[in-house]
Structure formats: structure tokens, C-alpha cells
């Protein structure tokens, strides 16, 4: 760590370190602040560099949020977990709502829950209450709402019933 007593720390050095981080992937302003604070002991300079990066549109919490939500959707995560993670990363409630709001245009949370459920458990029927509880815990930990979980369980049971009728 370069300490505050070292006058050799310049905004250009901090900017270069920030640009190196941003070249790997999008970062939220808070993430950049934390990572740069581990290298440089000058919070005022770090803040001013991040503000300048935002003005130059090189760092954007909006772009970060969009990329982060898309990544988590590909991983089969639900809205509740994504919302919590974005909040931890310093993203504003307005941006969170913009990217994973209740009526997000192109995300069907019920279908995403069903897909995650079937990927984990296949189409095997639920044997007993203990197994049902285990499956519900899995979907809850993934961040799906009660409505999403009920949908996944109901659709799986419907499909099992349809398969039984074929015999």
C-alpha cells in the first residue's frame, strides 16, 4: 500500500490503477473505491479520480448494474438475491429497480425459477415433505420469491401428472 506520507502518489497513478480494473470488467463506484483504497491511502484523490471517470463515462453504475444482472440471470439467480447483491455493491435503489424491477420487460422470474429447479432436480417427483422442504430451500437460497417457487413446484407436479397419464 502506498501511504499518504509518500508524495509520489498522483491522480494519474490512481487513474491508471482504476482503468486497469475497469479493463477487466465493469465495477461499481463503491467496488472501485474499496479496491483502490487497498492500494492507495488517499481517499480524497480516489474519490476525485472516480468522479472524473464517471464524467468521462468510463465508469458507470448503470452499465455495471446491467452487466451484473445479466450475469446473475445466466447463473439462474432470482430477483431477491440479485437485488441484495447490487445493494451491497453500492448501487442506488433507483438503478436496482430499473434493472430488476417488479415488471422487468424481458425476465419471466417464474420460468427462471422453473428452469433452475429442473436443472437441479430434473423431473423427479417430490417424495415427501422433507424433500419438498429441501427443494423450496434451494429456490429460496437462489433468491426466488414465494410466488416463483409455488409456480415451479406446481408446474413440475403438472408435468409429472401428465407423464403418469401416458402409461
Secondary structure, 3 states (H helix, E strand, C coil): CECCCCCCCCHHHHHHHHHHHHHHCCCCHHHHHHHHHHHECCHHHHHHHHHHHHHCCCCCHHHHHHHHHHHHHHCCCCHHHHHHHHHHCCCCHHHHHHHHCCCCCCCCHHHHHHHHHHHHHCCCCCCCHHHHHHHHHHHHHCCCCHHHHHHHHHHHHHHHHHHHHCC
